[in-house]
Amino acid sequence: MKYTQYFLFTRNRSDRSVIEFEWIERVVACPIKSIRQADGRFKKWGFIQEEAKYLIVILLEDEETIHNAFFDRGFKGVNNEN
């Protein structure tokens, strides 16, 4: 996988360092929801059973480069708008 410098920098934050690369890869490969933003980037959500939380992964336009990954406290599931 490829990563932006922003992603690598934010990995140092205590709330982000717990996110395992395997979880990110799992969400990218098999998201429960995916949308393309107006700026061309992609948002992909997946449920991380180990943490009982939803993880959101932001990809650049190439859908290969990870720009951001964090637990999404506002995501309610695939049937909701958020």
PyMOL commands that set and color helices and strands:
alter all, ss='L'
color gray80, all
select helices_A, chain A and resi 5-10+14-17+21-29
alter helices_A, ss='H'
color red, helices_A
select strands_A, chain A and resi 2-3+33-36+42-48+53-59+65-71
alter strands_A, ss='S'
color yellow, strands_A
deselect
rebuild
show_as cartoon
